[in-house]
């Protein structure tokens, strides 16, 4: 049996000299202010044990990791009908690319690139005012994490709204192809707020535990999705969760995961544990540089890769 605390402690110790590597996401002004010299990890096992290292209890902007929770909500609302609006294939393009969208007539390649996530947000908004949709997501994530202290960072949301021109372009483009039903400014208001969810590594690992445990949260006993749906969300994370770095992440880490430009990476060892790593400095494709290294070390030392040890 692997001593998980010893594994996390050794990873933290080895990576301490490298803390601060990478480049923070300076195109979102609020994220540009984040101190890059931070690094944390948390692991929550399916039997309810929690292991932490470093800055595991420091809240950060989860950004695109929120797309996993919104996708879960959208599938709960419309089921497989969602795939008429968004594809399931890796994009091979930057997360905010517009080229592919034109080529494919306003149907985004997958739910984890920005265009796909905006379409998913539009689905979740059906029958809701924007404020209600934001409230639904926040309640859902608090329920998953079993923690009422999870919040949305209004400063980050405002910062994204003021600088999110490319996202406005993506949304307007899809609206022109009739793949966005609600007013663009309403959809993006919700989208920017979901990306501004603020969570610590521990909260994030707790919230995602249902994806490691066949759709149920073993810590609360709540069933969240069916085992089949949990498996499919994990499959999408494995193939599409890291933008044009998804293949590289699968190659090195071998776990389903989702990154965010706030420096967080959420990952799942199916049947075993959910994991969150965070360090604000990003690599050239927008994924946490140290987070990815830490997860590769964890997968190697535990044998958790879905491709075998």
Buried (B, 14 or more C-beta within 10 A) or exposed (E): EEEBBEBBBBBBEEBEEBBBBBBBBEBBBBBEEBEBEBBBBBBBBBEEEBBBBBBBEBBBBBBBBBBBBBBBBBBBEBEEEBEEBBBBEBBEBBBBBBEBBEEBEBBBBBBBBBBBBBBBBBBBBEEBEBEEBBBBBBEBBBBBBBBEEBBBBEEBBBBBBEBBEBBBBBBEBBBEEEBBBBEBEBBBBBBBBBBBBBBBBBBBBBBBBBBBBBBBBBBBEEEBBEEEBBBBBBEBBBBBBBBBBBEBBBEBBBBBBBBBBBBBBBBBBBEBBBBBBBBBBBBEBBBBBBBBBBBBBBBBBBEBBBEEE
